[in-house]
Amino acid sequence: MKLTEILEVFQQMSACDRIYLLCKMLQCCITYELNFVSMVLQNTLKEKLLNVSKVEGDVNKVTYYSIFEESGVFSEEPLEKLSCALALVTDDNQPVAEAIFKLLDQRSILMAAEETE
């Protein structure tokens, strides 16, 4: 597969799938490759930090997730938004992690119920 084909497929993927693929690819990297990726990400984030910081602030508040409770996390669009939000949650934010887990748990319970019908 050519690089242009890979990039085209990647661009057409949903945010959830891109994040999953990136995680899997990073797990395959060795230390110096991860260091290079880290430097590239830091430079890219510096350029885009202003856009990210507002969203990051929002997704790190438990109140942000009430929109998912009202509309549900059961279709692709809210699930993609939740996946993007999850990528921006700080690693020490337990209240938000619990809110996300609750939403995903509700989704898995409903999906399991649908499978048994």
Backbone as XML, in Angstrom:
<?xml version="1.0"?>
<chain id="A" units="angstrom">
  <residue number="1" name="MET">
    <atom name="N" x="0.845" y="-1.175" z="0.000"/>
    <atom name="CA" x="0.000" y="0.000" z="0.000"/>
    <atom name="C" x="0.892" y="1.241" z="0.000"/>
  </residue>
  <residue number="2" name="LYS">
    <atom name="N" x="0.575" y="2.209" z="-0.830"/>
    <atom name="CA" x="1.355" y="3.439" z="-0.918"/>
    <atom name="C" x="0.988" y="4.383" z="0.230"/>
  </residue>
  <residue number="3" name="LEU">
    <atom name="N" x="1.919" y="5.254" z="0.564"/>
    <atom name="CA" x="1.704" y="6.210" z="1.639"/>
    <atom name="C" x="0.472" y="7.067" z="1.379"/>
  </residue>
  <residue number="4" name="THR">
    <atom name="N" x="0.289" y="7.515" z="0.157"/>
    <atom name="CA" x="-0.882" y="8.345" z="-0.158"/>
    <atom name="C" x="-2.181" y="7.584" z="0.075"/>
  </residue>
  <residue number="5" name="GLU">
    <atom name="N" x="-2.186" y="6.295" z="-0.201"/>
    <atom name="CA" x="-3.377" y="5.477" z="0.031"/>
    <atom name="C" x="-3.643" y="5.321" z="1.527"/>
  </residue>
  <residue number="6" name="ILE">
    <atom name="N" x="-2.564" y="5.116" z="2.278"/>
    <atom name="CA" x="-2.701" y="4.983" z="3.730"/>
    <atom name="C" x="-3.254" y="6.274" z="4.332"/>
  </residue>
  <residue number="7" name="LEU">
    <atom name="N" x="-2.713" y="7.408" z="3.900"/>
    <atom name="CA" x="-3.182" y="8.703" z="4.405"/>
    <atom name="C" x="-4.644" y="8.942" z="4.038"/>
  </residue>
  <residue number="8" name="GLU">
    <atom name="N" x="-5.023" y="8.566" z="2.848"/>
    <atom name="CA" x="-6.413" y="8.735" z="2.407"/>
    <atom name="C" x="-7.359" y="7.903" z="3.274"/>
  </residue>
  <residue number="9" name="VAL">
    <atom name="N" x="-6.987" y="6.652" z="3.530"/>
    <atom name="CA" x="-7.809" y="5.783" z="4.379"/>
    <atom name="C" x="-7.879" y="6.360" z="5.789"/>
  </residue>
  <residue number="10" name="PHE">
    <atom name="N" x="-6.742" y="6.815" z="6.320"/>
    <atom name="CA" x="-6.684" y="7.377" z="7.664"/>
    <atom name="C" x="-7.596" y="8.594" z="7.788"/>
  </residue>
  <residue number="11" name="GLN">
    <atom name="N" x="-7.577" y="9.467" z="6.785"/>
    <atom name="CA" x="-8.407" y="10.674" z="6.817"/>
    <atom name="C" x="-9.886" y="10.343" z="6.776"/>
  </residue>
  <residue number="12" name="GLN">
    <atom name="N" x="-10.242" y="9.240" z="6.182"/>
    <atom name="CA" x="-11.653" y="8.854" z="6.073"/>
    <atom name="C" x="-12.157" y="8.114" z="7.305"/>
  </residue>
  <residue number="13" name="MET">
    <atom name="N" x="-11.250" y="7.720" z="8.180"/>
    <atom name="CA" x="-11.637" y="6.987" z="9.385"/>
    <atom name="C" x="-12.306" y="7.930" z="10.388"/>
  </residue>
  <residue number="14" name="SER">
    <atom name="N" x="-13.131" y="7.359" z="11.242"/>
    <atom name="CA" x="-13.741" y="8.155" z="12.304"/>
    <atom name="C" x="-12.671" y="8.511" z="13.335"/>
  </residue>
  <residue number="15" name="ALA">
    <atom name="N" x="-12.942" y="9.503" z="14.148"/>
    <atom name="CA" x="-11.993" y="9.911" z="15.182"/>
    <atom name="C" x="-11.689" y="8.750" z="16.121"/>
  </residue>
  <residue number="16" name="CYS">
    <atom name="N" x="-12.701" y="7.974" z="16.474"/>
    <atom name="CA" x="-12.496" y="6.815" z="17.361"/>
    <atom name="C" x="-11.504" y="5.841" z="16.753"/>
  </residue>
  <residue number="17" name="ASP">
    <atom name="N" x="-11.701" y="5.526" z="15.482"/>
    <atom name="CA" x="-10.827" y="4.565" z="14.814"/>
    <atom name="C" x="-9.408" y="5.106" z="14.651"/>
  </residue>
  <residue number="18" name="ARG">
    <atom name="N" x="-9.289" y="6.409" z="14.384"/>
    <atom name="CA" x="-7.952" y="6.994" z="14.244"/>
    <atom name="C" x="-7.193" y="6.932" z="15.574"/>
  </residue>
  <residue number="19" name="ILE">
    <atom name="N" x="-7.870" y="7.265" z="16.664"/>
    <atom name="CA" x="-7.234" y="7.216" z="17.981"/>
    <atom name="C" x="-6.811" y="5.787" z="18.299"/>
  </residue>
  <residue number="20" name="TYR">
    <atom name="N" x="-7.681" y="4.829" z="18.030"/>
    <atom name="CA" x="-7.360" y="3.424" z="18.286"/>
    <atom name="C" x="-6.150" y="2.986" z="17.465"/>
  </residue>
  <residue number="21" name="LEU">
    <atom name="N" x="-6.138" y="3.339" z="16.184"/>
    <atom name="CA" x="-5.032" y="2.980" z="15.309"/>
    <atom name="C" x="-3.725" y="3.624" z="15.779"/>
  </residue>
  <residue number="22" name="LEU">
    <atom name="N" x="-3.786" y="4.901" z="16.148"/>
    <atom name="CA" x="-2.587" y="5.573" z="16.634"/>
    <atom name="C" x="-2.031" y="4.888" z="17.880"/>
  </residue>
  <residue number="23" name="CYS">
    <atom name="N" x="-2.918" y="4.510" z="18.795"/>
    <atom name="CA" x="-2.469" y="3.817" z="20.009"/>
    <atom name="C" x="-1.785" y="2.500" z="19.664"/>
  </residue>
  <residue number="24" name="LYS">
    <atom name="N" x="-2.380" y="1.756" z="18.758"/>
    <atom name="CA" x="-1.790" y="0.475" z="18.355"/>
    <atom name="C" x="-0.437" y="0.681" z="17.678"/>
  </residue>
  <residue number="25" name="MET">
    <atom name="N" x="-0.336" y="1.696" z="16.839"/>
    <atom name="CA" x="0.923" y="1.965" z="16.150"/>
    <atom name="C" x="2.005" y="2.400" z="17.141"/>
  </residue>
  <residue number="26" name="LEU">
    <atom name="N" x="1.643" y="3.236" z="18.116"/>
    <atom name="CA" x="2.619" y="3.699" z="19.108"/>
    <atom name="C" x="3.140" y="2.542" z="19.964"/>
  </residue>
  <residue number="27" name="GLN">
    <atom name="N" x="2.287" y="1.562" z="20.207"/>
    <atom name="CA" x="2.715" y="0.398" z="20.976"/>
    <atom name="C" x="3.777" y="-0.405" z="20.220"/>
  </residue>
  <residue number="28" name="CYS">
    <atom name="N" x="3.833" y="-0.265" z="18.919"/>
    <atom name="CA" x="4.816" y="-0.983" z="18.098"/>
    <atom name="C" x="6.154" y="-0.249" z="18.011"/>
  </residue>
  <residue number="29" name="CYS">
    <atom name="N" x="6.203" y="0.981" z="18.471"/>
    <atom name="CA" x="7.411" y="1.798" z="18.324"/>
    <atom name="C" x="8.450" y="1.462" z="19.388"/>
  </residue>
  <residue number="30" name="ILE">
    <atom name="N" x="9.706" y="1.720" z="19.023"/>
    <atom name="CA" x="10.793" y="1.587" z="19.995"/>
    <atom name="C" x="11.070" y="2.965" z="20.588"/>
  </residue>
  <residue number="31" name="THR">
    <atom name="N" x="11.905" y="3.020" z="21.585"/>
    <atom name="CA" x="12.103" y="4.232" z="22.381"/>
    <atom name="C" x="12.459" y="5.464" z="21.553"/>
  </residue>
  <residue number="32" name="TYR">
    <atom name="N" x="13.436" y="5.362" z="20.675"/>
    <atom name="CA" x="13.827" y="6.569" z="19.942"/>
    <atom name="C" x="12.742" y="7.013" z="18.963"/>
  </residue>
  <residue number="33" name="GLU">
    <atom name="N" x="11.937" y="6.076" z="18.459"/>
    <atom name="CA" x="10.815" y="6.472" z="17.602"/>
    <atom name="C" x="9.757" y="7.214" z="18.419"/>
  </residue>
  <residue number="34" name="LEU">
    <atom name="N" x="9.506" y="6.732" z="19.631"/>
    <atom name="CA" x="8.550" y="7.414" z="20.508"/>
    <atom name="C" x="9.047" y="8.805" z="20.880"/>
  </residue>
  <residue number="35" name="ASN">
    <atom name="N" x="10.339" y="8.940" z="21.097"/>
    <atom name="CA" x="10.917" y="10.245" z="21.394"/>
    <atom name="C" x="10.704" y="11.201" z="20.218"/>
  </residue>
  <residue number="36" name="PHE">
    <atom name="N" x="10.911" y="10.717" z="19.015"/>
    <atom name="CA" x="10.691" y="11.535" z="17.820"/>
    <atom name="C" x="9.220" y="11.952" z="17.717"/>
  </residue>
  <residue number="37" name="VAL">
    <atom name="N" x="8.329" y="11.003" z="17.927"/>
    <atom name="CA" x="6.887" y="11.299" z="17.879"/>
    <atom name="C" x="6.543" y="12.346" z="18.933"/>
  </residue>
  <residue number="38" name="SER">
    <atom name="N" x="7.111" y="12.204" z="20.118"/>
    <atom name="CA" x="6.869" y="13.161" z="21.195"/>
    <atom name="C" x="7.282" y="14.573" z="20.791"/>
  </residue>
  <residue number="39" name="MET">
    <atom name="N" x="8.448" y="14.698" z="20.178"/>
    <atom name="CA" x="8.929" y="16.023" z="19.745"/>
    <atom name="C" x="8.014" y="16.609" z="18.668"/>
  </residue>
  <residue number="40" name="VAL">
    <atom name="N" x="7.604" y="15.792" z="17.725"/>
    <atom name="CA" x="6.707" y="16.269" z="16.663"/>
    <atom name="C" x="5.373" y="16.704" z="17.259"/>
  </residue>
  <residue number="41" name="LEU">
    <atom name="N" x="4.852" y="15.910" z="18.188"/>
    <atom name="CA" x="3.575" y="16.254" z="18.822"/>
    <atom name="C" x="3.684" y="17.550" z="19.627"/>
  </residue>
  <residue number="42" name="GLN">
    <atom name="N" x="4.779" y="17.714" z="20.346"/>
    <atom name="CA" x="4.950" y="18.930" z="21.134"/>
    <atom name="C" x="4.971" y="20.163" z="20.238"/>
  </residue>
  <residue number="43" name="ASN">
    <atom name="N" x="5.663" y="20.090" z="19.123"/>
    <atom name="CA" x="5.710" y="21.223" z="18.193"/>
    <atom name="C" x="4.349" y="21.479" z="17.559"/>
  </residue>
  <residue number="44" name="THR">
    <atom name="N" x="3.655" y="20.416" z="17.192"/>
    <atom name="CA" x="2.330" y="20.562" z="16.582"/>
    <atom name="C" x="1.336" y="21.136" z="17.586"/>
  </residue>
  <residue number="45" name="LEU">
    <atom name="N" x="1.408" y="20.644" z="18.823"/>
    <atom name="CA" x="0.497" y="21.133" z="19.851"/>
    <atom name="C" x="0.737" y="22.601" z="20.178"/>
  </residue>
  <residue number="46" name="LYS">
    <atom name="N" x="1.987" y="23.045" z="20.137"/>
    <atom name="CA" x="2.268" y="24.458" z="20.388"/>
    <atom name="C" x="1.516" y="25.336" z="19.406"/>
  </residue>
  <residue number="47" name="GLU">
    <atom name="N" x="1.463" y="24.890" z="18.153"/>
    <atom name="CA" x="0.774" y="25.654" z="17.118"/>
    <atom name="C" x="-0.743" y="25.642" z="17.316"/>
  </residue>
  <residue number="48" name="LYS">
    <atom name="N" x="-1.265" y="24.531" z="17.816"/>
    <atom name="CA" x="-2.713" y="24.371" z="17.905"/>
    <atom name="C" x="-3.227" y="24.453" z="19.331"/>
  </residue>
  <residue number="49" name="LEU">
    <atom name="N" x="-2.379" y="24.798" z="20.269"/>
    <atom name="CA" x="-2.734" y="24.765" z="21.678"/>
    <atom name="C" x="-3.899" y="25.671" z="22.038"/>
  </residue>
  <residue number="50" name="LEU">
    <atom name="N" x="-3.992" y="26.820" z="21.434"/>
    <atom name="CA" x="-5.083" y="27.737" z="21.756"/>
    <atom name="C" x="-6.431" y="27.107" z="21.452"/>
  </residue>
  <residue number="51" name="ASN">
    <atom name="N" x="-6.539" y="26.398" z="20.340"/>
    <atom name="CA" x="-7.793" y="25.737" z="19.990"/>
    <atom name="C" x="-8.099" y="24.586" z="20.939"/>
  </residue>
  <residue number="52" name="VAL">
    <atom name="N" x="-7.089" y="23.860" z="21.338"/>
    <atom name="CA" x="-7.271" y="22.684" z="22.176"/>
    <atom name="C" x="-7.570" y="23.062" z="23.623"/>
  </residue>
  <residue number="53" name="SER">
    <atom name="N" x="-6.965" y="24.129" z="24.113"/>
    <atom name="CA" x="-7.068" y="24.438" z="25.535"/>
    <atom name="C" x="-8.498" y="24.718" z="25.982"/>
  </residue>
  <residue number="54" name="LYS">
    <atom name="N" x="-9.314" y="25.379" z="25.178"/>
    <atom name="CA" x="-10.704" y="25.620" z="25.566"/>
    <atom name="C" x="-11.474" y="24.313" z="25.622"/>
  </residue>
  <residue number="55" name="VAL">
    <atom name="N" x="-11.325" y="23.501" z="24.603"/>
    <atom name="CA" x="-12.018" y="22.213" z="24.567"/>
    <atom name="C" x="-11.538" y="21.332" z="25.713"/>
  </residue>
  <residue number="56" name="GLU">
    <atom name="N" x="-10.232" y="21.330" z="25.950"/>
    <atom name="CA" x="-9.675" y="20.525" z="27.037"/>
    <atom name="C" x="-10.249" y="20.957" z="28.382"/>
  </residue>
  <residue number="57" name="GLY">
    <atom name="N" x="-10.405" y="22.255" z="28.567"/>
    <atom name="CA" x="-11.008" y="22.759" z="29.798"/>
    <atom name="C" x="-12.437" y="22.288" z="29.958"/>
  </residue>
  <residue number="58" name="ASP">
    <atom name="N" x="-13.190" y="22.290" z="28.860"/>
    <atom name="CA" x="-14.584" y="21.845" z="28.900"/>
    <atom name="C" x="-14.706" y="20.362" z="29.228"/>
  </residue>
  <residue number="59" name="VAL">
    <atom name="N" x="-13.923" y="19.530" z="28.545"/>
    <atom name="CA" x="-14.071" y="18.083" z="28.720"/>
    <atom name="C" x="-13.549" y="17.596" z="30.067"/>
  </residue>
  <residue number="60" name="ASN">
    <atom name="N" x="-12.831" y="18.438" z="30.784"/>
    <atom name="CA" x="-12.352" y="18.059" z="32.105"/>
    <atom name="C" x="-13.300" y="18.508" z="33.214"/>
  </residue>
  <residue number="61" name="LYS">
    <atom name="N" x="-14.521" y="18.880" z="32.830"/>
    <atom name="CA" x="-15.570" y="19.224" z="33.794"/>
    <atom name="C" x="-16.675" y="18.176" z="33.685"/>
  </residue>
  <residue number="62" name="VAL">
    <atom name="N" x="-17.131" y="17.683" z="34.812"/>
    <atom name="CA" x="-18.164" y="16.649" z="34.827"/>
    <atom name="C" x="-19.437" y="17.148" z="34.139"/>
  </residue>
  <residue number="63" name="THR">
    <atom name="N" x="-19.731" y="18.420" z="34.242"/>
    <atom name="CA" x="-20.956" y="18.967" z="33.648"/>
    <atom name="C" x="-20.998" y="18.811" z="32.130"/>
  </residue>
  <residue number="64" name="TYR">
    <atom name="N" x="-19.845" y="18.731" z="31.486"/>
    <atom name="CA" x="-19.787" y="18.550" z="30.030"/>
    <atom name="C" x="-20.509" y="17.279" z="29.605"/>
  </residue>
  <residue number="65" name="TYR">
    <atom name="N" x="-20.485" y="16.260" z="30.434"/>
    <atom name="CA" x="-21.009" y="14.950" z="30.064"/>
    <atom name="C" x="-22.516" y="14.821" z="30.245"/>
  </residue>
  <residue number="66" name="SER">
    <atom name="N" x="-23.149" y="15.863" z="30.784"/>
    <atom name="CA" x="-24.610" y="15.820" z="30.914"/>
    <atom name="C" x="-25.285" y="15.798" z="29.543"/>
  </residue>
  <residue number="67" name="ILE">
    <atom name="N" x="-24.644" y="16.369" z="28.523"/>
    <atom name="CA" x="-25.235" y="16.327" z="27.180"/>
    <atom name="C" x="-25.335" y="14.891" z="26.668"/>
  </residue>
  <residue number="68" name="PHE">
    <atom name="N" x="-24.408" y="14.047" z="27.078"/>
    <atom name="CA" x="-24.453" y="12.647" z="26.666"/>
    <atom name="C" x="-25.524" y="11.884" z="27.425"/>
  </residue>
  <residue number="69" name="GLU">
    <atom name="N" x="-25.730" y="12.257" z="28.684"/>
    <atom name="CA" x="-26.768" y="11.595" z="29.469"/>
    <atom name="C" x="-28.148" y="11.904" z="28.894"/>
  </residue>
  <residue number="70" name="GLU">
    <atom name="N" x="-28.318" y="13.134" z="28.409"/>
    <atom name="CA" x="-29.602" y="13.535" z="27.850"/>
    <atom name="C" x="-29.852" y="12.897" z="26.483"/>
  </residue>
  <residue number="71" name="SER">
    <atom name="N" x="-28.838" y="12.946" z="25.620"/>
    <atom name="CA" x="-29.018" y="12.454" z="24.256"/>
    <atom name="C" x="-28.624" y="10.995" z="24.106"/>
  </residue>
  <residue number="72" name="GLY">
    <atom name="N" x="-27.841" y="10.479" z="25.030"/>
    <atom name="CA" x="-27.373" y="9.097" z="24.957"/>
    <atom name="C" x="-26.085" y="8.990" z="24.164"/>
  </residue>
  <residue number="73" name="VAL">
    <atom name="N" x="-25.390" y="7.914" z="24.384"/>
    <atom name="CA" x="-24.115" y="7.670" z="23.706"/>
    <atom name="C" x="-24.304" y="6.472" z="22.789"/>
  </residue>
  <residue number="74" name="PHE">
    <atom name="N" x="-25.422" y="6.421" z="22.138"/>
    <atom name="CA" x="-25.805" y="5.185" z="21.479"/>
    <atom name="C" x="-25.724" y="5.255" z="19.967"/>
  </residue>
  <residue number="75" name="SER">
    <atom name="N" x="-25.431" y="6.416" z="19.428"/>
    <atom name="CA" x="-25.218" y="6.516" z="17.987"/>
    <atom name="C" x="-23.757" y="6.906" z="17.752"/>
  </residue>
  <residue number="76" name="GLU">
    <atom name="N" x="-23.344" y="6.910" z="16.505"/>
    <atom name="CA" x="-21.929" y="7.149" z="16.180"/>
    <atom name="C" x="-21.454" y="8.555" z="16.540"/>
  </residue>
  <residue number="77" name="GLU">
    <atom name="N" x="-22.264" y="9.580" z="16.262"/>
    <atom name="CA" x="-21.795" y="10.954" z="16.494"/>
    <atom name="C" x="-21.475" y="11.235" z="17.963"/>
  </residue>
  <residue number="78" name="PRO">
    <atom name="N" x="-22.402" y="10.950" z="18.907"/>
    <atom name="CA" x="-22.027" y="11.181" z="20.310"/>
    <atom name="C" x="-20.873" y="10.306" z="20.768"/>
  </residue>
  <residue number="79" name="LEU">
    <atom name="N" x="-20.786" y="9.102" z="20.238"/>
    <atom name="CA" x="-19.685" y="8.220" z="20.622"/>
    <atom name="C" x="-18.358" y="8.778" z="20.140"/>
  </residue>
  <residue number="80" name="GLU">
    <atom name="N" x="-18.325" y="9.360" z="18.950"/>
    <atom name="CA" x="-17.095" y="9.989" z="18.452"/>
    <atom name="C" x="-16.711" y="11.182" z="19.313"/>
  </residue>
  <residue number="81" name="LYS">
    <atom name="N" x="-17.708" y="11.999" z="19.682"/>
    <atom name="CA" x="-17.425" y="13.155" z="20.541"/>
    <atom name="C" x="-16.875" y="12.691" z="21.886"/>
  </residue>
  <residue number="82" name="LEU">
    <atom name="N" x="-17.441" y="11.613" z="22.409"/>
    <atom name="CA" x="-16.976" y="11.089" z="23.682"/>
    <atom name="C" x="-15.550" y="10.568" z="23.564"/>
  </residue>
  <residue number="83" name="SER">
    <atom name="N" x="-15.226" y="9.936" z="22.468"/>
    <atom name="CA" x="-13.860" y="9.426" z="22.255"/>
    <atom name="C" x="-12.859" y="10.572" z="22.170"/>
  </residue>
  <residue number="84" name="CYS">
    <atom name="N" x="-13.227" y="11.630" z="21.469"/>
    <atom name="CA" x="-12.338" y="12.796" z="21.384"/>
    <atom name="C" x="-12.176" y="13.440" z="22.749"/>
  </residue>
  <residue number="85" name="ALA">
    <atom name="N" x="-13.267" y="13.536" z="23.491"/>
    <atom name="CA" x="-13.197" y="14.108" z="24.836"/>
    <atom name="C" x="-12.294" y="13.269" z="25.720"/>
  </residue>
  <residue number="86" name="LEU">
    <atom name="N" x="-12.422" y="11.960" z="25.614"/>
    <atom name="CA" x="-11.613" y="11.064" z="26.425"/>
    <atom name="C" x="-10.119" y="11.276" z="26.167"/>
  </residue>
  <residue number="87" name="ALA">
    <atom name="N" x="-9.776" y="11.584" z="24.934"/>
    <atom name="CA" x="-8.374" y="11.825" z="24.588"/>
    <atom name="C" x="-7.828" y="13.092" z="25.249"/>
  </residue>
  <residue number="88" name="LEU">
    <atom name="N" x="-8.705" y="14.010" z="25.658"/>
    <atom name="CA" x="-8.259" y="15.276" z="26.251"/>
    <atom name="C" x="-8.396" y="15.330" z="27.772"/>
  </residue>
  <residue number="89" name="VAL">
    <atom name="N" x="-8.962" y="14.298" z="28.367"/>
    <atom name="CA" x="-9.142" y="14.292" z="29.815"/>
    <atom name="C" x="-7.786" y="14.082" z="30.480"/>
  </residue>
  <residue number="90" name="THR">
    <atom name="N" x="-7.523" y="14.872" z="31.506"/>
    <atom name="CA" x="-6.251" y="14.722" z="32.216"/>
    <atom name="C" x="-6.240" y="13.404" z="32.983"/>
  </residue>
  <residue number="91" name="ASP">
    <atom name="N" x="-5.063" y="12.848" z="33.157"/>
    <atom name="CA" x="-4.959" y="11.504" z="33.729"/>
    <atom name="C" x="-5.294" y="11.431" z="35.214"/>
  </residue>
  <residue number="92" name="ASP">
    <atom name="N" x="-5.422" y="12.557" z="35.888"/>
    <atom name="CA" x="-5.752" y="12.540" z="37.312"/>
    <atom name="C" x="-7.183" y="13.000" z="37.598"/>
  </residue>
  <residue number="93" name="ASN">
    <atom name="N" x="-8.013" y="13.042" z="36.576"/>
    <atom name="CA" x="-9.373" y="13.557" z="36.727"/>
    <atom name="C" x="-10.353" y="12.406" z="36.965"/>
  </residue>
  <residue number="94" name="GLN">
    <atom name="N" x="-10.404" y="11.931" z="38.193"/>
    <atom name="CA" x="-11.247" y="10.787" z="38.528"/>
    <atom name="C" x="-12.745" y="11.061" z="38.362"/>
  </residue>
  <residue number="95" name="PRO">
    <atom name="N" x="-13.280" y="12.222" z="38.748"/>
    <atom name="CA" x="-14.718" y="12.452" z="38.560"/>
    <atom name="C" x="-15.148" y="12.352" z="37.091"/>
  </residue>
  <residue number="96" name="VAL">
    <atom name="N" x="-14.339" y="12.897" z="36.198"/>
    <atom name="CA" x="-14.670" y="12.816" z="34.776"/>
    <atom name="C" x="-14.519" y="11.381" z="34.277"/>
  </residue>
  <residue number="97" name="ALA">
    <atom name="N" x="-13.482" y="10.685" z="34.719"/>
    <atom name="CA" x="-13.298" y="9.284" z="34.332"/>
    <atom name="C" x="-14.502" y="8.455" z="34.768"/>
  </residue>
  <residue number="98" name="GLU">
    <atom name="N" x="-15.015" y="8.716" z="35.955"/>
    <atom name="CA" x="-16.193" y="7.992" z="36.439"/>
    <atom name="C" x="-17.427" y="8.325" z="35.610"/>
  </residue>
  <residue number="99" name="ALA">
    <atom name="N" x="-17.577" y="9.592" z="35.210"/>
    <atom name="CA" x="-18.718" y="9.977" z="34.368"/>
    <atom name="C" x="-18.650" y="9.284" z="33.007"/>
  </residue>
  <residue number="100" name="ILE">
    <atom name="N" x="-17.462" y="9.224" z="32.431"/>
    <atom name="CA" x="-17.289" y="8.549" z="31.137"/>
    <atom name="C" x="-17.561" y="7.057" z="31.282"/>
  </residue>
  <residue number="101" name="PHE">
    <atom name="N" x="-17.024" y="6.450" z="32.339"/>
    <atom name="CA" x="-17.252" y="5.016" z="32.563"/>
    <atom name="C" x="-18.739" y="4.732" z="32.698"/>
  </residue>
  <residue number="102" name="LYS">
    <atom name="N" x="-19.454" y="5.575" z="33.429"/>
    <atom name="CA" x="-20.897" y="5.392" z="33.618"/>
    <atom name="C" x="-21.620" y="5.417" z="32.269"/>
  </residue>
  <residue number="103" name="LEU">
    <atom name="N" x="-21.253" y="6.374" z="31.411"/>
    <atom name="CA" x="-21.879" y="6.466" z="30.091"/>
    <atom name="C" x="-21.564" y="5.242" z="29.232"/>
  </residue>
  <residue number="104" name="LEU">
    <atom name="N" x="-20.321" y="4.833" z="29.226"/>
    <atom name="CA" x="-19.939" y="3.669" z="28.420"/>
    <atom name="C" x="-20.543" y="2.385" z="28.977"/>
  </residue>
  <residue number="105" name="ASP">
    <atom name="N" x="-20.676" y="2.309" z="30.291"/>
    <atom name="CA" x="-21.297" y="1.145" z="30.913"/>
    <atom name="C" x="-22.769" y="1.062" z="30.524"/>
  </residue>
  <residue number="106" name="GLN">
    <atom name="N" x="-23.456" y="2.192" z="30.512"/>
    <atom name="CA" x="-24.859" y="2.221" z="30.078"/>
    <atom name="C" x="-24.974" y="1.741" z="28.638"/>
  </residue>
  <residue number="107" name="ARG">
    <atom name="N" x="-24.058" y="2.199" z="27.802"/>
    <atom name="CA" x="-24.060" y="1.789" z="26.395"/>
    <atom name="C" x="-23.854" y="0.285" z="26.276"/>
  </residue>
  <residue number="108" name="SER">
    <atom name="N" x="-22.890" y="-0.274" z="27.012"/>
    <atom name="CA" x="-22.614" y="-1.705" z="26.900"/>
    <atom name="C" x="-23.775" y="-2.539" z="27.435"/>
  </residue>
  <residue number="109" name="ILE">
    <atom name="N" x="-24.433" y="-2.086" z="28.487"/>
    <atom name="CA" x="-25.598" y="-2.796" z="29.020"/>
    <atom name="C" x="-26.714" y="-2.817" z="27.985"/>
  </residue>
  <residue number="110" name="LEU">
    <atom name="N" x="-26.974" y="-1.675" z="27.354"/>
    <atom name="CA" x="-28.020" y="-1.622" z="26.343"/>
    <atom name="C" x="-27.672" y="-2.466" z="25.115"/>
  </residue>
  <residue number="111" name="MET">
    <atom name="N" x="-26.399" y="-2.431" z="24.701"/>
    <atom name="CA" x="-25.987" y="-3.236" z="23.557"/>
    <atom name="C" x="-26.126" y="-4.735" z="23.863"/>
  </residue>
  <residue number="112" name="ALA">
    <atom name="N" x="-25.788" y="-5.137" z="25.078"/>
    <atom name="CA" x="-25.920" y="-6.535" z="25.477"/>
    <atom name="C" x="-27.392" y="-6.939" z="25.496"/>
  </residue>
  <residue number="113" name="ALA">
    <atom name="N" x="-28.244" y="-6.030" z="25.940"/>
    <atom name="CA" x="-29.684" y="-6.316" z="25.975"/>
    <atom name="C" x="-30.233" y="-6.477" z="24.560"/>
  </residue>
  <residue number="114" name="GLU">
    <atom name="N" x="-29.750" y="-5.655" z="23.645"/>
    <atom name="CA" x="-30.197" y="-5.747" z="22.237"/>
    <atom name="C" x="-29.756" y="-7.054" z="21.610"/>
  </residue>
  <residue number="115" name="GLU">
    <atom name="N" x="-28.568" y="-7.534" z="21.963"/>
    <atom name="CA" x="-28.064" y="-8.785" z="21.404"/>
    <atom name="C" x="-28.861" y="-9.984" z="21.865"/>
  </residue>
  <residue number="116" name="THR">
    <atom name="N" x="-29.424" y="-9.926" z="23.066"/>
    <atom name="CA" x="-30.191" y="-11.054" z="23.594"/>
    <atom name="C" x="-31.625" y="-11.060" z="23.094"/>
  </residue>
  <residue number="117" name="GLU">
    <atom name="N" x="-32.071" y="-9.967" z="22.496"/>
    <atom name="CA" x="-33.453" y="-9.904" z="21.991"/>
    <atom name="C" x="-33.637" y="-10.740" z="20.752"/>
  </residue>
</chain>
